[in-house]
Amino acid sequence: MAVRIDLNISLDGFATTTDGTPDDPIGKDWWRLVAPYVATRTVRARVFQETEGRGTTGVDDRYAQEYFAEVGAEIMGAGMFGLHAHPNDPEWRGWWGEEPPFGFPVFVLTHSERSTLEMKGGTTFHFLSATPADALALAIDAAQGKDVRVGGGATVAREFLKAGLVDRLHVGITPILLGRGIRLWDDLRGLESGYTVTTETAESGVVHLTFER
Amino acid sequence: MAVRIDLNISLDGFATTTDGTPDDPIGKDWWRLVAPYVATRTVRARVFQETEGRGTTGVDDRYAQEYFAEVGAEIMGAGMFGLHAHPNDPEWRGWWGEEPPFGFPVFVLTHSERSTLEMKGGTTFHFLSATPADALALAIDAAQGKDVRVGGGATVAREFLKAGLVDRLHVGITPILLGRGIRLWDDLRGLESGYTVTTETAESGVVHLTFER
């Protein structure tokens, strides 16, 4: 069992984008940031339910496969679930449709009380207000021996990193400069000292960087 | 003739460190940031005048060789020359001793008036207050057909990048998180659109990223 983070970040360090609007709640920056990841065969199949086997099959796809492998529970922030973009919608059920690509319990950190959502395909969204350590204890229990993924966004990921709770951090650095958003790396001086750091470049130009302890 | 920038940056984007003190004006962060670069055979020989041929000879060294190749003039900020660390010393002659590893004219951007310094080995330090474009015109003329390097620090490099004056930007990303300093990437959204971006990983773990147009 490992506690993992897998994120896409821009060269200038932004892991969460902030150009969403009511008409375009995800925003263009996000799609540019994740473009090489979304282009992989694994994400085309797992997230977009494409059955034609389209998509890239190189280094990026290998990391996309690892993203989905061996995860038994996830923790995410309210923003990643979509509560910031849809603050007044008690019926909001996440970005991913009725059958989200998780298939396991997902713990959404929020101060607002919401009822648990049972989705198709084994995903259950639980909403709770908890410290990183307390949320992690719940998720570890729910994961039944599999990995726990801290899904994001940037602020939640950084809180778990700062608290020393993360065994493996993988970032895919997309070589673009967004100039705006929420940075992953703020206030993490010296993080590397507890980890072995490896880097690998994909055909797309994405630099895959892994901190592992 | 190309206008070039070659910098070491941390994973969190800091190209200039700010932990210098009167007793340790360069500071420990700087030495950690440039450690893989300083470890190369080329830098050991060119900057530290070692004659024993020590140092690394892999990917980092290839970039170090390129750092020194074909440059005919340099532009640097007052901080890089050391004027911020030595503000009240009219005799300050730079960090590099009496025979600096340039061998060509160096234009130091500063609002304080200082006399030109003729050093050993062909280096001349000129001090001037000028816009990036005006300083560059002087440097191009002085370089006599060779490249002009914008040496740094982060603020000066960013000004030249923002002004669209740079043909090639190489950064060696050292996989450490400094958490403090001056960032290279601030306010450069979309910079990549005018360039071809390539990445390469060195044996040291440094990621070499090149923007070229």
Interface residues (C-beta under 8 A of the other chain):
Chain A: L11 D12 G13 I173 P175 I176 L177 L178 G179 R180 R183 W185 D186 D187 L188 R189 G190 L191 E192 V197 T198 T199 E200 T201 G205 V207 L209
Chain B: L11 D12 G13 I173 P175 I176 L177 L178 G179 R180 R183 W185 D186 D187 L188 R189 G190 L191 E192 V197 T198 T199 E200 T201 G205 V207 L209
